[in-house]
Amino acid sequence: NLTWHANKRNCDGLLCHPADSPQWKKIDALFPDFGSEARNLRLGLATDGMNPFGNLSTNYSSWPVLLSLYNLPPSLCMKRKYVILCMMISVPKQPGNDIDVYLSPLIEDLKMLWEEGVDVFDGYRQQTFKLCAMIFCTINDFPAYGNLSGYSVKGHHACPICEQQTSYLQLKNGKKTVYTRHRKFLKPYHPYRRLKKAFNGCQEHEIAPTPLTGEQVYDLVKDINVIFGKTLKKSTEKNLWKKRSIFFNLPYWCHLDVRHCIDVMHVEKKE
């Protein structure tokens, strides 16, 4: 099953699995030694906070860190028996920006699996081979996106795509920040762009900005000096990027086009 993506996948031009994505093909092109072995693992890392006691009045939280095997076909890769619980972060309060401290042992193991690999016996083929692994992307909700990526997802510039160009309104009575002009992410001739009454009374002609590449993000955050720990006084310097994410310790991370994904529930379902 680990070689399904190379031998049995239906290549019909449709995006049905991460193996159909341009990022998968880019990894094969940039790292041919890794891509030539179909059994090398491409993992999706998912994490989110949960209350282990089911009591909303307590701040105690647990953060399970799960790994999904994207080598497997769609019918198997999200089954419970194939999802790996690699770490449980159990803390009295939300880890927030300090989640990198807890993830550091996992990142060290993942770095070793990328650079050195481990000898594994393949029972199906009756042979030993060098198994390597990589994090293909992370899966999380929007607040956890900020914790893992290091981008500030609160305030007037919370959109990691638009950054300083984020369109927002500050409500006078509720004092909340409302983000507007989402139609600029539609295709240039989408009919919604011409509607006025259904939206803000104006047509939308602006084009959405191009997302930053991994190399561009790394250039922005590589010199940020972060002192972890919530008891320490935070820096007063205004910066949209709070830290250099620990995922940049992985040699391939800055080459990935899509590093962090928002999970389906928060995209397609209103809470």
N, C-alpha and C positions, 0 to 999 in steps of 0.2 A: 504493500500500500504506500510506502514512502516514495516509491518511484512512479506513482500514478501520474503526477504532473508532467513527467517526461515521456511516458510510454502509452498511457491510456486516455489522456485528456483530449476532448473534442475541440479542435482548433477551428471554430466557426466564425471568429472575429467578434464574438460577443464577450462582454466582461461578466463572467459567471463565477470567477474564482480569482484570488490574488495572482495565480500563475498566468492569468490573461492580461495582467496590468503591464504598462510600460516599465514600471520600477523593477519588476521581476526580470525583464529582459535586459534592463540596464545593469543589474547586478551581474548577470551572466557575462555581459560584455566587458565590464570593468574588472571583474575578478574571475577570469576563466578557470583558474585552479579550483575555485569553490564551485562554480557553476557546472563544471564537467562531471562532478560526482552528484548524481541525482538523489542520493540518500542523505546528503548534507541537509541539515534542518534549517528551515526558515520559520521563525517563531513570531507570533503576535503576543505582545505583553499587555494584559488588561489588569487594571486595579481601580478600586474605588473604596470609599469609606462606608462602613456599615456599623450599626449598633448591635453588639452581640447579645444584649439583654432585652431588646425590644422595648426599651423604656426611653421615650423621647426626652425625658427630663434630665438624663445624665449625659455628660460630655464624653464619656469613655467611648473610644472608637477602635475598630479593627479594620485593617486594610489588607485583605488577601491579594496576593500578587499571583496571577494566573498566566500560564503560557499555553497557547494553542499551536498545534502543529499544522502549518499551512501546506506541508507536503501531501497531506491526506486529501481525498476527494471531499466535496461539499457535504456529502451525506455522513461523513465521519469526523471531520475536523472540529466540529463543535459539540460532539458527543461527550458526555461527562467522563467516560472512561479514558478519553484521549486528552483531556485538559489537565495540565500539570499544576498543582499548587506548590509553587517553588518557595514561597515565603509568606509569612503572616506577620504583618506589622501591627503590634498591639500596644497602644499608647493611651495615656489618660486624656489627651487632647488631640485635636487634628494635627497631623505632622506638618501640613502646609509646605512652606518653602524648604523645611528641613528633611523632607522625604529622601533627599539624596544621601543623607547619612545612613539611613536604613537600607537603601538600595545598593550601597557600595560593595558589599560582599557578592551580591548577584552580578553586578557589572564586572567584577574581577573574574568571576567564573566564565562569564560570557566572552570576555576578552581572551581568556585562555583557550576557550573553545574555538575562537576565530583564528588565533595565531598559531596554536599548536595542535589542537584537536585531541581526541582520545581514541585509543584502539578499541574497536567494538567488533564482536563476532556476529556475523550475519547468519542466523540459523537457517534461513531459507536457501541461501546460496552456498552455505557451508564454507565461509571464508571470513577472514579478518580484514577490516579496512579502517582507515583513519576517518573518524566522524568529526565534522566541524559544524558549527551552528552560528546563527546570527539572528538579531532582532529585526524583523521586517518592518514593524510599525508598533505603536502603542494604541490601545483602545481605552477610552475614558470619557467621562462627561466633561463639561466645559470648565468647572472649577479645578478638577484634577488635571485637565490640560495645562492650566497655568502652573500647577505644582511641578509637573514633569518637564514642561518645556522651558519654564523660567520666564514666560511672558506674563505681564500684568493684565489679567482678564477682568479688572474692575476699573471703574472710572470712565472718563470721557473717551479714552482711546483703547477700548477693550477688544476691538477686532484685530486679531493677529495678521489679517490680510491687509486691511486698510491702514492700520497703525495711526499715524498722525492725521490721515485723511478720513478717519471715522466720522460719519455724520451722526449727530446726536441732538437731543433736545432735553433741557432741564425743566422738569415740571415745576410750576410755580407753587402749587399747593402741596403736592406730595413729596417734592424735593427729590424725586427719583430721576434717574437718567434713562431716557428712551432712545433707542438706536433706530435710525430711519434710513430711507433710500436704499432698501435692499434690492430694488429692481435693477440696479446697475450691474448685478451679477447675471442677469438674464441675457439671452442672445440679443444682438443689436436690433433686430427687427421683430422682437417678440411683441405680441399685441398688448400685453400688460404695460409696456413702456408708454403707450399713447393714452392710457386711461388717466383721467384727472380726478373725477368725483370719488372714485373708489379708493383713492390714496390721499395724497397731500395737496391736491388741487393743481398739480403741475405734471407735465410730461417729464420723463426721465431720459436724458440724452447722454449722461456720463457713462464711461466704461470703467469697469472694476479694475483696480490695480493688479499687477502681476505678483503672485506670492513670492516671497524671498526664497532663494535656494538655500540649501544647507550650508554651503560655503559662505554666503552672505550673512546668514545668521551667526555663524561662528566668528566672523570678523567683527560683528557687533558685540559679542559677549565674551570674547576670549580674554579681555583685560579687566573684566568686572571682578572685583575682590569682594567675596561674600564671607561673612563670619556667621556660621550656623549657631543656632541656639536662641530660643525665644526670650530668655532672660536678659540678653544683651541688647543694648540700644541700637536701633537700626539707623542706617545712613539716611540723612535728609535729602540726599541728591535725587532729583527727579529723573527717572529712567524707566522706559517702557519695559526693558528687560531687567529682571531682578537678579539673575544669576546666570552662570554658564552651566547648563544642564549636565548632569553626570553622564548622560548618554553620549556626550561628545568625547568621552574617554574611549569609546569604541572606535576603532580606526575607520570604519566604513560609514559612520553615522552622518557625517557632513555630505556624503555623496548621495544620500537618499532624497528623493523628491518629496515624498509624503512620509513624514516621520511620526506624526500624531494624528489619530483619527477619532472623531466623535462617534460614540456608539449609536446604533440605529434608534433605540428607544427615545433618545433625546433629540433626534432629528425629525422623526416622523410621528411622534406621539406627544400631545400636549399633556403636561402634568398638572 
